[in-house]
Amino acid sequence: ARLLHEPLAHVAELCALRLTRTTSNAWTDTDDESTWAAMDACSVVPANVGANHLPAPAGRTVGDVLLTGATGFVGSHVLAELVARGEDVEPSAPGRSVWCLVRADDEASARCRLIAAFARFGIRRAELPSSVRAVAVSSLGDARMGVRDDDTFAALLARVSTVIHMAAEVSFWEDFSRARANITSTFMVLAFCRRAHA
């Protein structure tokens, strides 16, 4: 219990310290000045993520779904629910896909990771339907969310209308340098949404 509360106490201490900053933004004497400076820098939304004033493509209807974090506990259950709902409505929405961005070397490995996540988290499903498209990526924080293939990225931009961003580095034991990946990846996903009108 002590180990669990120490990081939480540290966060509370940092939050209290944050509130003590003066109007001149001078820092109270602390060893965590660099951490707060890094957090301030990450809180600035890049220009390419701003509001999109471009019109959506003409005739655009409800399109495909892009899902991140599908190999995690919550993400795998979200995928299972999307698959179940897709099977229920497939006659009225043929060809609609769920694209899952998965850290892997290739599509086959990415698909295997999705199936393994179902098994690991007790989701009873032996295989995934063809409507689930596994996309191998390097890292969501990379350019184009880590999608390596040009044609695949172009297809995502053209077809996706809904994005569910579930991917995250989750740890109570790491410092902010690791959590920074969550901010970077979220900015990349937001930039994609802006381009895809999702």
C-alpha positions in Angstrom: 0.0 0.0 0.0 2.9 2.4 0.8 4.4 1.9 -2.7 1.0 2.6 -4.3 0.4 5.8 -2.3 3.9 7.3 -2.8 3.5 8.1 -6.5 0.0 9.5 -5.8 1.2 11.6 -3.0 4.0 12.9 -5.3 1.3 13.9 -7.9 -0.7 15.6 -5.2 2.4 17.5 -4.0 3.1 18.6 -7.6 -0.5 19.8 -8.0 -0.3 21.8 -4.8 3.0 23.2 -6.0 1.5 24.2 -9.3 -1.1 26.3 -7.5 1.7 28.2 -5.7 3.1 29.7 -8.9 3.0 33.5 -8.8 1.6 35.7 -11.6 5.1 36.2 -12.9 5.3 32.4 -13.4 8.3 32.2 -11.0 8.7 28.7 -9.7 8.7 27.8 -6.0 12.0 26.1 -5.1 11.6 22.5 -6.4 13.4 19.7 -8.1 10.4 19.2 -10.4 10.7 22.5 -12.4 11.8 20.6 -15.5 8.8 18.2 -15.2 6.3 21.1 -15.0 8.1 22.9 -17.9 7.8 19.7 -20.0 4.1 19.5 -19.1 3.5 23.1 -20.0 5.2 22.5 -23.4 3.1 19.5 -24.1 -0.1 21.3 -23.3 0.2 23.6 -26.3 -1.9 22.1 -29.2 0.0 22.1 -32.5 -1.4 24.3 -35.2 -2.2 21.3 -37.5 -4.6 20.0 -34.8 -6.7 23.1 -34.7 -10.3 23.4 -35.8 -11.0 22.3 -39.3 -12.8 24.8 -41.5 -12.6 22.7 -44.6 -15.9 21.2 -45.8 -16.5 17.5 -45.5 -16.4 15.5 -48.7 -19.7 15.8 -50.7 -22.0 12.9 -50.2 -20.1 11.6 -47.1 -22.2 9.2 -45.0 -21.3 7.2 -41.9 -18.1 5.5 -42.8 -15.6 3.2 -41.2 -14.4 3.2 -37.6 -10.8 3.7 -36.6 -9.9 2.1 -33.3 -6.7 2.4 -31.3 -5.7 0.4 -28.3 -7.6 -2.7 -29.4 -5.1 -5.0 -27.8 -5.7 -3.5 -24.3 -8.4 -4.6 -21.9 -10.9 -1.8 -22.6 -10.0 -1.6 -26.3 -10.5 -5.3 -26.9 -14.0 -5.2 -25.4 -14.8 -2.1 -27.5 -13.7 -4.0 -30.6 -15.8 -7.0 -29.6 -18.8 -4.8 -29.2 -18.2 -3.1 -32.6 -17.9 -6.5 -34.2 -21.2 -7.7 -32.6 -23.0 -4.6 -33.6 -21.6 -4.8 -37.1 -22.8 -8.3 -37.5 -26.3 -7.2 -36.4 -26.5 -4.4 -39.0 -24.4 -5.7 -41.8 -27.3 -6.1 -44.3 -28.0 -2.4 -44.0 -24.4 -1.3 -44.0 -22.4 -3.6 -46.2 -18.7 -3.0 -46.5 -18.2 -1.0 -43.3 -15.0 -1.8 -41.6 -13.3 -1.4 -38.2 -9.6 -0.5 -38.7 -7.4 -1.3 -35.7 -4.0 0.3 -35.4 -1.8 -2.3 -33.8 1.9 -2.1 -33.0 3.4 -5.0 -35.1 5.7 -5.7 -38.0 3.1 -6.7 -40.5 -0.7 -7.2 -40.9 -0.6 -10.9 -40.1 1.2 -10.2 -36.8 -1.2 -7.4 -36.0 -4.2 -9.6 -36.5 -2.7 -12.3 -34.3 -2.3 -9.7 -31.5 -6.0 -8.8 -31.8 -7.0 -12.5 -31.5 -4.6 -13.0 -28.6 -6.0 -10.1 -26.8 -9.5 -11.6 -27.1 -8.2 -14.8 -25.5 -6.3 -13.0 -22.8 -9.3 -11.0 -21.7 -11.8 -13.8 -21.9 -13.7 -12.6 -25.0 -15.2 -15.7 -26.6 -14.4 -15.4 -30.3 -12.2 -17.8 -32.2 -11.6 -15.5 -35.2 -12.2 -12.0 -36.5 -14.5 -11.2 -39.4 -13.1 -9.7 -42.6 -14.6 -6.4 -41.6 -11.9 -6.0 -39.0 -8.8 -4.6 -40.7 -5.6 -4.9 -38.7 -3.1 -2.2 -39.6 0.5 -2.7 -38.4 2.0 0.5 -37.1 5.3 1.6 -35.5 4.0 4.0 -32.9 0.9 6.3 -32.7 3.2 9.1 -31.8 5.0 8.9 -35.2 3.9 10.8 -38.3 0.7 9.4 -39.7 0.0 7.6 -36.4 2.8 5.1 -37.4 1.0 3.8 -40.5 3.8 2.8 -42.9 1.9 2.1 -46.1 0.8 5.0 -48.2 -2.2 3.3 -49.8 -3.5 2.2 -46.3 -3.2 5.7 -44.9 -5.0 7.1 -48.0 -7.8 4.6 -47.5 -8.1 5.6 -43.8 -8.4 9.3 -44.8 -11.0 8.5 -47.4 -13.1 6.0 -45.4 -13.0 6.7 -41.7 -15.7 8.9 -40.2 -15.5 7.7 -36.5 -12.4 7.5 -34.4 -12.2 5.8 -31.0 -8.9 6.5 -29.4 -8.3 3.9 -26.6 -4.5 3.5 -26.8 -2.4 4.7 -23.9 0.8 4.1 -22.0 -0.5 3.2 -18.5 1.8 3.2 -15.5 1.6 4.6 -12.0 5.4 4.0 -11.6 6.9 5.9 -14.5 7.6 9.6 -14.7 6.2 12.2 -17.1 8.7 11.3 -19.8 6.8 8.1 -20.5 3.3 9.7 -20.2 4.4 12.2 -22.8 3.8 9.5 -25.4 0.0 9.7 -24.6 0.0 13.4 -25.4 1.9 13.0 -28.6 -0.2 10.1 -29.9 -3.4 12.0 -29.0 -2.2 15.0 -31.1 -1.5 12.7 -34.0 -4.9 11.2 -33.8 -6.5 14.6 -33.6 -4.5 15.7 -36.7 -5.8 12.6 -38.5 -9.4 13.5 -37.5 -8.9 17.0 -38.9 -7.7 15.7 -42.2 -10.3 12.9 -42.4 -13.2 15.0 -41.2 -13.8 12.3 -38.6 
